[in-house]
Amino acid sequence: MSARPVRSTLLAALLALSAGCGEKEVTPSLDLVSASCAGTPPLMGVTHLRFRVSGPGLDTPRERVSTVRWTPADVPAIPPGSARVLEVRAYAGAPDQGGQLRSLGRTAPFDVVEGQAASARVFLRRLGEFAPVNQAASPDTCAVPGETRAGHTATLLADGRVLFAGGYAPGRDGTRPVSGTTEVFDPVAGTFSPGPDVGARAFHTASPLPDGRVLLVGGAETLDQVSLQRTARVVDVAEGVASTLEPKVARYQHAAAVDADGHVLLVGGRAADGSGAFALEGFDAASGRFFDGMGELHRVDATLTVLEDGHTILVAGGSDALRLEAEVLSAGFDGDTFGWLLPVPPRLRVPRVGASVAMLGRAEDGPRPLLMGGFDGVDPLNGARAVGASEVLESPIRVSDGPALLPRSNACAVSLQDGRVVVVGGRGADSGIARATAWAELIIPAKDAQPSVLGLSLLPQPRVWHTCTALADGSVLVVGGVDDSTGEPRAPIEALVVMPPPRD
């Protein structure tokens, strides 16, 4: 049987009686988007589909297998409950006879209420391949952001959408105009839509606040002759507005982290003349005010992360602009400001600047920050080498070795819901010249053992200063960046999505 791209909608929700508890199960109306706008078609070579339902209270997933020409009866009924996930796996050959998994798609977790119709949409993605994002209404049409962006931010919102803000447009003529626009990506529709203006800014920070708003701080207003954005914005995507605030220190290329109560710590960065902006500063989401931090911290190109407790912020890596700093500092909000927690902090085995960090491990196993890559010197153009070693920030008092990775700095790293980490792009160093790379890796945690590393397909085009976001369906969205791998800056236009292989 030859497979062809299919986009099917089951229009009616079918109710069935559960044999176990008497609750009425629901077969959702399923919109299976199995065409693509570019790349390998998800159904190429596919002969069978496996429909799978999982969620809290289901000891084992409910599964049904059909040929590629499926019918409504092939979709399992779903018991009422919260955080249900409907997954579709596509195989070349029957899955119970050694068939190979080719494509995968799943819903974001959704609630099923007894007696109410349920609907679900699944984008089928070719496994492990970077492909342009396509629109649900017209699957053969690629969804392209309204602007090319590098040095921008991407923030995952509570409803599963993604807010993109600011950045600059790399020009072949050497110019780098800075943007003050925002866009919102809707993964259910596969579309980008404009958001509120936030003032021109690049290399700023974006911090999600507990009430769903996003705090944008600092950044460069112009890059060719650097001038700084002196304002901050609190963006309310639901209302389509952005309010203006003024932090105490103007800075760019700094780092930020927000604790579970909405206290944001701002560390380091640079002033307009390139010198370090060392004054520490905080923001309180409840009052909407900036406050002084605990003096100064002489670090630029540091990395911040929040531990699993939601309150302890670690500061790792960076330099004082002259030499690397190895100490891993820990800070916490004490009711008035942030304070340092330990008098004798642990030290990195490999001091570095420009590292990436993501949480490695499932929630039930205690996820820990994994510090990856960077450069082992202050100046990548003056003898500094890209770092391939990673380190696990076990706690405020302990650091351990992580797995060996491809050596690069300023990579985009993101945690998946199942505890794995995807690392995409970044800058390598070839003959002393830092250039964008197309590398992508999947890091898989293992209980009581060293994590393993799986290489993913290369990006279609090298990227640095891009963003990557873990979407609710388990895929990773990659947007923007600059490709300077040939010595001439180019701006990748398309938004890409990759579906990592499943853990089981």
PLY file of the C-alpha trace (Angstrom):
ply
format ascii 1.0
element vertex 504
property float x
property float y
property float z
element edge 503
property int vertex1
property int vertex2
end_header
0.00 0.00 0.00
1.46 3.38 -0.95
1.17 6.08 1.66
0.09 9.59 0.72
-0.13 12.72 2.86
-3.44 12.74 4.67
-5.10 15.47 6.70
-8.14 13.88 8.33
-10.70 15.32 10.74
-13.03 13.15 12.78
-15.96 15.48 13.22
-17.97 13.71 15.89
-16.93 12.72 19.41
-18.04 9.14 20.16
-19.02 8.15 23.68
-18.36 4.65 25.01
-19.07 3.02 28.37
-16.00 2.13 30.42
-16.10 -1.45 31.67
-14.01 -0.72 34.76
-15.51 2.23 36.60
-18.70 3.04 34.72
-17.46 6.42 33.51
-18.24 7.39 29.97
-15.13 7.47 27.85
-14.65 9.89 25.01
-13.18 9.31 21.58
-11.95 12.77 20.58
-12.38 14.29 17.17
-8.84 14.07 15.84
-7.27 16.46 13.35
-4.17 14.60 12.17
-1.91 16.94 10.19
0.26 14.53 8.22
1.38 16.73 5.33
4.43 19.00 5.39
5.46 22.22 3.70
9.07 21.12 3.11
11.48 18.34 3.96
10.67 14.63 4.15
6.90 14.00 4.13
5.89 12.47 7.49
4.10 9.56 5.78
6.84 8.71 3.28
7.40 4.95 3.53
4.82 4.62 6.31
2.46 1.66 6.34
1.04 1.61 9.88
-0.05 4.00 12.63
-0.14 3.39 16.35
-2.60 5.53 18.35
-1.64 5.82 21.99
-3.39 7.46 24.96
-1.58 8.13 28.25
-2.05 10.27 31.35
-2.40 10.23 35.15
-4.36 7.24 36.45
-3.71 5.11 33.34
-1.34 2.39 34.51
-0.56 1.41 30.94
-1.14 3.43 27.77
-4.17 2.52 25.68
-3.09 1.63 22.16
-4.56 0.70 18.81
-2.76 -0.07 15.56
-4.12 0.56 12.08
-2.86 0.85 8.56
-1.93 4.29 7.32
-5.51 4.65 6.04
-7.02 4.91 9.49
-10.66 5.37 10.47
-12.38 6.96 13.51
-12.69 3.55 15.12
-8.89 3.26 15.30
-8.60 6.07 17.86
-8.78 4.74 21.46
-11.44 6.05 23.79
-10.09 8.25 26.59
-11.29 8.02 30.21
-12.24 11.34 31.83
-9.35 12.97 33.64
-6.66 15.60 33.42
-3.44 15.81 31.39
-4.42 13.23 28.80
-2.06 12.88 25.84
-2.97 11.40 22.47
0.06 10.26 20.51
0.35 9.01 16.94
3.37 6.98 15.85
4.00 6.16 12.20
5.90 3.02 11.19
7.41 1.46 8.09
6.07 -2.03 8.66
3.83 -3.37 11.39
5.10 -2.16 14.81
4.68 -5.60 16.41
6.67 -7.20 13.59
9.82 -5.11 13.68
8.45 -2.05 11.89
10.66 1.04 12.12
9.37 4.23 13.69
9.51 7.04 11.11
7.31 9.89 12.38
5.73 10.97 15.64
3.20 13.49 16.85
1.31 14.11 20.04
-1.06 16.57 21.63
-0.27 18.86 24.47
-1.80 17.48 27.70
-5.55 18.17 27.74
-8.49 17.48 30.06
-11.33 15.12 29.25
-14.70 15.71 30.93
-17.34 13.01 31.04
-20.20 13.75 28.69
-18.40 16.53 26.84
-17.03 16.28 23.33
-13.25 16.54 23.03
-11.10 17.54 20.09
-7.39 17.14 19.47
-4.89 18.17 16.82
-1.65 16.30 16.15
1.15 17.49 13.86
2.97 14.40 12.59
6.72 15.14 12.42
9.51 13.17 10.78
11.57 11.76 13.64
14.76 13.66 14.49
14.74 15.89 11.40
14.71 19.68 11.41
11.88 20.83 9.16
10.11 24.15 8.61
6.98 24.72 10.70
3.76 24.28 8.74
0.33 25.78 9.28
-2.61 23.67 10.41
-5.10 25.39 8.09
-2.80 24.86 5.08
-0.23 22.17 5.92
1.71 22.61 2.68
2.36 26.27 3.63
5.35 27.05 5.83
4.84 29.37 8.81
7.48 32.11 8.61
8.11 34.69 11.36
7.33 38.26 10.44
10.94 39.35 11.01
14.40 37.83 10.93
15.86 37.97 14.44
19.14 37.23 16.19
20.03 38.05 19.77
16.31 37.96 20.59
14.39 36.09 23.31
11.77 33.35 23.19
9.53 32.77 26.22
7.16 29.82 26.63
3.82 31.06 27.94
1.48 29.16 30.27
-0.99 28.45 27.45
1.69 26.82 25.29
2.31 29.77 22.98
5.73 31.35 22.57
6.57 35.07 22.79
9.47 36.30 20.61
10.85 39.75 21.40
13.40 42.12 19.93
16.69 41.07 18.39
18.55 42.38 15.38
18.45 41.61 11.66
21.87 40.45 10.37
22.55 42.28 7.11
25.01 41.26 4.41
26.02 44.89 4.17
27.24 44.72 7.75
24.37 46.67 9.28
22.49 45.27 12.26
19.19 47.13 12.76
17.57 46.36 16.11
13.88 45.49 16.41
11.34 46.55 19.01
8.58 44.22 17.82
7.22 41.02 19.30
5.54 37.98 17.76
3.52 35.16 19.27
3.73 31.62 17.90
0.66 29.42 18.33
1.71 25.74 18.09
-1.89 24.53 17.70
-2.45 26.66 14.60
1.17 26.73 13.47
1.08 30.49 12.97
2.96 33.65 13.99
1.02 36.79 14.90
2.23 40.27 15.92
2.35 41.31 19.57
2.89 44.65 21.34
5.92 46.86 20.71
8.59 46.68 23.42
11.17 49.23 22.32
14.24 48.36 20.25
16.40 45.85 22.15
18.80 43.00 21.39
20.77 40.76 23.76
18.28 41.50 26.52
16.67 39.08 28.97
13.11 37.77 29.19
11.77 36.38 32.49
8.35 34.67 32.79
6.52 35.94 35.87
4.12 33.83 38.00
1.03 35.67 36.74
1.79 34.84 33.09
3.36 38.14 32.10
6.93 38.43 30.80
9.59 40.88 32.03
11.99 42.18 29.35
15.04 43.99 30.72
17.80 45.97 29.03
19.44 45.15 25.75
21.17 47.21 23.10
19.05 49.77 21.28
21.64 50.03 18.50
24.57 47.70 17.79
26.76 49.33 15.13
27.57 52.10 17.62
26.23 50.57 20.80
23.61 52.51 22.72
21.59 50.87 25.47
17.87 50.45 26.00
17.26 52.05 29.38
13.72 50.76 29.85
12.14 47.46 30.80
8.78 46.16 29.63
6.26 43.92 31.34
4.42 42.20 28.48
0.87 40.93 28.92
0.28 38.81 25.83
-3.33 38.03 26.76
-4.18 41.74 26.83
-1.79 42.66 24.02
-0.09 45.41 26.04
3.36 46.19 27.42
3.90 48.53 30.38
7.13 50.49 30.75
9.48 50.45 33.75
13.00 51.76 34.33
15.64 49.55 35.90
18.42 51.08 37.94
21.21 49.90 35.59
21.31 49.94 31.77
23.02 46.82 30.43
23.06 44.23 27.65
24.41 40.70 27.23
23.57 40.14 30.89
21.94 37.17 32.61
18.69 36.83 34.56
16.79 34.20 36.52
13.41 34.29 38.26
12.49 32.32 41.37
9.13 30.67 42.03
7.78 33.78 43.78
8.55 36.15 40.93
11.81 37.68 42.19
14.16 38.29 39.25
17.93 38.48 39.73
19.93 40.46 37.12
23.67 39.76 36.90
26.52 41.28 34.92
26.39 42.32 31.32
28.07 45.19 29.53
27.76 48.95 29.41
27.65 50.80 26.09
31.46 51.16 26.02
31.94 47.41 26.46
33.03 47.58 30.09
31.35 45.37 32.66
28.04 46.37 34.24
28.66 44.75 37.61
25.93 46.20 39.86
23.46 43.52 40.97
19.76 44.29 40.70
16.47 42.60 41.41
12.83 42.89 40.39
9.76 42.01 42.47
6.77 40.94 40.35
4.31 41.48 43.22
5.16 45.18 43.63
6.34 45.79 40.08
9.51 47.47 41.32
13.25 47.10 40.81
15.47 47.00 43.88
19.20 47.11 44.61
21.03 43.81 44.81
23.79 42.89 47.24
26.48 45.17 45.84
28.47 44.16 42.79
29.47 40.91 41.14
32.32 41.24 38.67
31.13 38.83 36.02
30.19 39.02 32.37
29.04 36.13 30.16
27.89 34.20 33.23
25.04 31.68 33.28
22.13 31.69 35.75
19.77 28.86 36.64
17.21 28.05 39.33
17.42 24.80 41.30
14.50 22.42 41.67
13.44 24.06 44.95
12.40 27.12 42.93
14.19 29.54 45.26
17.95 28.98 44.95
19.62 30.71 42.00
23.08 29.55 40.88
25.57 31.81 39.11
28.11 29.76 37.13
30.95 30.69 34.81
31.72 34.09 33.37
34.69 36.39 33.77
35.57 39.69 35.36
36.45 40.84 31.81
40.11 39.91 32.43
40.12 36.36 33.78
37.71 33.45 34.14
35.78 32.89 37.36
35.42 29.30 38.60
33.29 29.77 41.72
29.63 28.68 41.50
27.70 31.15 43.64
24.23 30.60 45.09
21.73 33.33 45.93
18.25 33.52 47.41
15.70 36.23 48.16
15.70 37.08 51.88
12.56 39.23 52.04
14.24 42.49 51.06
16.85 41.64 48.45
18.93 38.75 47.17
21.69 37.47 49.43
24.55 35.02 48.96
23.91 31.67 50.63
27.31 30.02 51.07
30.62 31.42 52.33
32.72 28.78 50.50
31.17 27.98 47.09
32.16 25.02 44.90
34.27 25.53 41.78
33.83 24.52 38.17
36.30 21.96 36.91
36.50 23.90 33.62
35.98 27.67 34.03
34.20 29.11 31.00
32.29 32.01 29.49
29.22 31.84 27.26
28.00 28.48 28.56
24.46 27.13 28.21
22.40 25.49 30.94
19.30 23.27 31.07
17.68 21.01 33.65
18.56 17.34 33.13
16.39 14.58 34.60
12.72 13.85 35.24
10.79 15.63 37.95
10.45 12.44 40.00
14.23 11.82 39.86
15.27 15.30 40.95
16.39 17.28 37.88
19.74 19.06 38.08
21.22 21.89 36.01
23.67 20.76 33.32
26.22 23.42 32.34
27.37 22.94 28.74
30.03 24.39 26.45
31.44 27.88 26.42
34.95 29.20 25.77
37.90 28.54 28.06
39.21 32.10 27.69
37.85 35.61 27.80
38.50 36.33 24.10
37.56 33.65 21.52
39.63 35.56 18.93
42.76 35.43 21.09
43.51 31.81 21.86
40.32 30.77 23.63
39.02 27.32 22.72
35.47 26.02 22.59
34.65 23.71 25.50
33.23 20.22 24.99
33.03 19.29 28.68
29.79 19.63 30.61
29.29 19.81 34.38
26.36 18.91 36.60
25.50 21.54 39.21
24.44 18.96 41.75
23.64 21.41 44.57
24.89 24.70 46.02
27.84 22.76 47.44
28.70 20.20 44.76
29.66 20.07 41.09
30.33 16.86 39.14
31.42 15.88 35.64
28.81 15.61 32.91
29.02 13.94 29.48
31.41 15.06 26.75
29.67 17.13 24.05
30.65 18.75 20.78
32.74 21.83 21.66
30.90 25.10 21.16
29.77 28.25 22.93
26.45 30.12 23.04
24.51 27.02 22.05
20.77 26.90 22.58
19.88 24.29 25.21
16.38 23.30 26.30
14.85 20.74 28.66
12.17 18.36 27.44
9.29 17.32 29.69
10.69 13.78 29.92
13.98 15.02 31.44
16.16 14.94 28.34
18.04 17.96 27.00
18.37 19.13 23.39
21.37 21.30 22.44
21.26 23.13 19.10
23.75 25.27 17.16
26.19 27.67 18.80
29.71 28.85 17.99
32.65 26.54 17.43
36.24 27.68 16.99
38.07 26.72 13.82
41.64 28.03 13.45
40.95 30.58 16.17
37.84 31.93 14.45
34.47 31.51 16.16
31.79 30.49 13.66
28.21 29.28 13.84
27.68 25.51 13.83
24.87 23.22 12.69
25.36 20.63 15.44
22.47 19.20 17.43
22.61 16.69 20.29
20.16 14.89 22.57
21.33 14.24 26.15
19.61 11.35 27.91
19.81 11.05 31.71
20.42 7.67 33.32
19.78 6.77 36.93
23.04 6.23 38.85
25.04 6.45 35.62
26.58 9.01 33.29
24.07 10.50 30.82
24.34 9.32 27.22
24.51 11.60 24.17
22.78 10.99 20.85
23.57 13.05 17.76
20.56 14.50 15.97
20.37 15.58 12.34
22.33 18.70 11.50
20.51 21.99 11.20
19.85 22.87 7.55
21.89 26.03 8.18
24.34 26.83 11.01
22.98 29.21 13.66
24.14 31.22 16.64
22.23 33.83 18.67
19.04 31.85 17.92
16.41 30.53 20.33
15.02 27.06 20.94
11.81 26.31 22.85
10.40 22.99 24.07
6.77 22.87 22.97
4.05 21.01 24.84
3.90 18.23 22.24
7.53 17.26 22.92
9.03 18.95 19.86
11.58 21.78 19.85
11.04 25.05 17.98
14.14 26.83 16.60
13.83 30.44 15.46
16.20 33.10 14.17
19.92 33.44 14.68
22.78 34.28 12.34
24.88 32.05 10.10
28.42 33.41 9.84
30.00 30.05 9.01
31.26 31.31 5.63
32.46 34.64 6.98
29.50 36.53 5.56
26.54 36.94 7.97
23.31 35.41 6.71
19.95 35.33 8.43
18.05 32.02 8.51
14.46 32.91 7.66
12.44 29.79 8.34
11.30 28.60 11.75
12.26 24.97 12.30
10.80 22.22 14.45
12.35 18.89 15.42
10.69 15.93 17.12
13.27 13.95 19.14
12.88 10.16 19.21
10.75 8.92 22.12
12.31 7.39 25.23
10.33 4.15 24.86
0 1
1 2
2 3
3 4
4 5
5 6
6 7
7 8
8 9
9 10
10 11
11 12
12 13
13 14
14 15
15 16
16 17
17 18
18 19
19 20
20 21
21 22
22 23
23 24
24 25
25 26
26 27
27 28
28 29
29 30
30 31
31 32
32 33
33 34
34 35
35 36
36 37
37 38
38 39
39 40
40 41
41 42
42 43
43 44
44 45
45 46
46 47
47 48
48 49
49 50
50 51
51 52
52 53
53 54
54 55
55 56
56 57
57 58
58 59
59 60
60 61
61 62
62 63
63 64
64 65
65 66
66 67
67 68
68 69
69 70
70 71
71 72
72 73
73 74
74 75
75 76
76 77
77 78
78 79
79 80
80 81
81 82
82 83
83 84
84 85
85 86
86 87
87 88
88 89
89 90
90 91
91 92
92 93
93 94
94 95
95 96
96 97
97 98
98 99
99 100
100 101
101 102
102 103
103 104
104 105
105 106
106 107
107 108
108 109
109 110
110 111
111 112
112 113
113 114
114 115
115 116
116 117
117 118
118 119
119 120
120 121
121 122
122 123
123 124
124 125
125 126
126 127
127 128
128 129
129 130
130 131
131 132
132 133
133 134
134 135
135 136
136 137
137 138
138 139
139 140
140 141
141 142
142 143
143 144
144 145
145 146
146 147
147 148
148 149
149 150
150 151
151 152
152 153
153 154
154 155
155 156
156 157
157 158
158 159
159 160
160 161
161 162
162 163
163 164
164 165
165 166
166 167
167 168
168 169
169 170
170 171
171 172
172 173
173 174
174 175
175 176
176 177
177 178
178 179
179 180
180 181
181 182
182 183
183 184
184 185
185 186
186 187
187 188
188 189
189 190
190 191
191 192
192 193
193 194
194 195
195 196
196 197
197 198
198 199
199 200
200 201
201 202
202 203
203 204
204 205
205 206
206 207
207 208
208 209
209 210
210 211
211 212
212 213
213 214
214 215
215 216
216 217
217 218
218 219
219 220
220 221
221 222
222 223
223 224
224 225
225 226
226 227
227 228
228 229
229 230
230 231
231 232
232 233
233 234
234 235
235 236
236 237
237 238
238 239
239 240
240 241
241 242
242 243
243 244
244 245
245 246
246 247
247 248
248 249
249 250
250 251
251 252
252 253
253 254
254 255
255 256
256 257
257 258
258 259
259 260
260 261
261 262
262 263
263 264
264 265
265 266
266 267
267 268
268 269
269 270
270 271
271 272
272 273
273 274
274 275
275 276
276 277
277 278
278 279
279 280
280 281
281 282
282 283
283 284
284 285
285 286
286 287
287 288
288 289
289 290
290 291
291 292
292 293
293 294
294 295
295 296
296 297
297 298
298 299
299 300
300 301
301 302
302 303
303 304
304 305
305 306
306 307
307 308
308 309
309 310
310 311
311 312
312 313
313 314
314 315
315 316
316 317
317 318
318 319
319 320
320 321
321 322
322 323
323 324
324 325
325 326
326 327
327 328
328 329
329 330
330 331
331 332
332 333
333 334
334 335
335 336
336 337
337 338
338 339
339 340
340 341
341 342
342 343
343 344
344 345
345 346
346 347
347 348
348 349
349 350
350 351
351 352
352 353
353 354
354 355
355 356
356 357
357 358
358 359
359 360
360 361
361 362
362 363
363 364
364 365
365 366
366 367
367 368
368 369
369 370
370 371
371 372
372 373
373 374
374 375
375 376
376 377
377 378
378 379
379 380
380 381
381 382
382 383
383 384
384 385
385 386
386 387
387 388
388 389
389 390
390 391
391 392
392 393
393 394
394 395
395 396
396 397
397 398
398 399
399 400
400 401
401 402
402 403
403 404
404 405
405 406
406 407
407 408
408 409
409 410
410 411
411 412
412 413
413 414
414 415
415 416
416 417
417 418
418 419
419 420
420 421
421 422
422 423
423 424
424 425
425 426
426 427
427 428
428 429
429 430
430 431
431 432
432 433
433 434
434 435
435 436
436 437
437 438
438 439
439 440
440 441
441 442
442 443
443 444
444 445
445 446
446 447
447 448
448 449
449 450
450 451
451 452
452 453
453 454
454 455
455 456
456 457
457 458
458 459
459 460
460 461
461 462
462 463
463 464
464 465
465 466
466 467
467 468
468 469
469 470
470 471
471 472
472 473
473 474
474 475
475 476
476 477
477 478
478 479
479 480
480 481
481 482
482 483
483 484
484 485
485 486
486 487
487 488
488 489
489 490
490 491
491 492
492 493
493 494
494 495
495 496
496 497
497 498
498 499
499 500
500 501
501 502
502 503
